[in-house]
Amino acid sequence: MFNEFKAFVMKGNVFDLAVAVIVGAAFGAIVTSMVNDVLMPPIGLLLGSVDFKELFLSLNGQYFPTLAAARAAGAPVLAYGLFLNAVINFLIVAGVIFLAMRAAERLRHKPEAPPPATKDCLYCCSPIPLKASRCPHCTSAVGLAAARS
C-alpha cells in the first residue's frame, strides 16, 4: 500500500501541483507584502496620510480609534480598507498569472500540420488522392502514369 501511495505521489501531475501550491503561497506572500508595505503607503500619503488597513465603518454607531480596538470591543465592523488591499492583491496576482500563461502559450509547441492527403490535378485543378494515377474528374493521367507517357 505504501508503494502504491508513493507511486501516486510521485506521478508528474501530483508532484507538479504540490510544487505549484508551494510556489504560489510564497508568491502570494510577496504580493501581499508589496501591496501592504510598498504600494499602499504612498497611495495613502497622496490621499492625505490615510492608512488603508485602518479604514473601517463601525456598524453599531460607536466610535473606535482603530480597527483593532473595534474588534477587541466585539463591535460589528465593515473593514473596507482590508477589502481594498485584498482586491489589489488579487488584481496583481491575476495579472501576473495572465502574463505567465500568455508566455507559456507562446512557448508551447504547436503541432505540425499533417501531410496532405490530396494533390491537385494539373489539368482541371480538382483535388485527387495522392496515390491516384488518373483524375476522377477529367480522367487525365497524373502522377507516375503521367511521367511514363
N, C-alpha and C positions, 0 to 999 in steps of 0.2 A: 504494500500500500504506500509506503514511503517513497519507493522508486517511481510509482505512478504519479504521486504528488510532485516529486522532483522533476519528472519529465514534463508535467503540465506547467509548472512554474517557469521552466527554462525554455518553453516554446517562445518563439520570436515575439508574437503579439503580446503575451502577458508580460514578458520582461521589458519590452519597449514601452508598454503602458505604465509600468512601475517607474521606469526612468522618467517618462514624461510627467507623471504626477509629482515626483520629487523636484524636477527642474521647474515645473510650473509653480509649485509652492514657493520655491526660492525666488523666482521671478516676481511673483505676487508680492512678496515681502519687499523687494527692491522698488517696485512701483508704488506701493503704499508709502514707503519712506520718501520717495521722490515727491509724491503729491503732498504729504503732510509736512515735510521738512524743507523742501526746495521750492515747490510750485506755489503752494497756498500762502506762505508768509509774505512774499512780495505782492501778491494779489490783495491780500488783506491790508497791507500797508498802503497800497494805492487807493483802497476804498475807505481809508480813514482809520487805520490801526484796528482792523476787525480780525479776530481770531475765529476762523470758521468752525473750529471744533467746539467753541462755546456758544454758537448760535442755536438757541432753542426757544421754545414757547411753552410756558407752564400752562397746562390745560385746566388747572383748578383756580386760576386767577391770582395766586400768591406770587410774590416777587422772590426770586432767588438770585444771588450774585453769580453763581456758576452752575454749570450743568451737574457737576459732581455734588454740589450742595442740594440741588433739587432731587437728584436720585437718592441721596442719603436720607432726605426727608420723606421719601416714598411718594413724591408728587408725580402725577402723570405728566410727561413732557413729550413734546414733539421736537426731536433733535434734528432739525433740518440742516444744520451745518455738517453734522456727521454724514447725513444722506448726500449732501453735495460732494463731500470728499469721496464717498463710495461711488458716486456716478462718474466722477473724474477718473478714479481708479479703473472702473470698468471701461471707459472710453479709451484710455491709454492701452490697456491690455487687449481690447478688441482690435484697436488699430495695429498693434504690433503683430497680433495673430493673423490679421488680414494680410499685412505685408509679407509675413513669413510664408503663408500659404500661396500667395501670388508668386513669390520667388521659387518655392518648391515646385509649383506647377510649370514654371518655365524650365526648370532643370529636369523634369520628368521626361523620360524618353518617349518620344512619340512613335507609335507603331508605324512600321513601314507599310506602304501600300502593297497589297497583294499583287503578284504579277498579273498582267491582263490575261483574260480567258478568251478574248476575241481579238481579231485584227480586221482591218478594213480592206474590202475588195479594192484592187487597184483600178477596176473599171467602173463599178457602179457605186463605190464608197459605202456599201452596206456592211454592217458588222457580221463577220463569219467566225466560226470556231477556229482556233489556231491550227488544229490538225486537218482542217478541211483541204481537199485538193481541188474542189470546184465550188464556186459561189452558188448557193441555192437560189439566189435572186436573178442573176444574169447568166448563170451556167458557164461562166468563163473559167478557164484553168487558173488556179492560184497556187502559190507555194512551190512545192517540189515539182508538181506537174507542169507549172508554167516555166520553170527553169529548164526542163527537159525539152520543151517544144522549140 
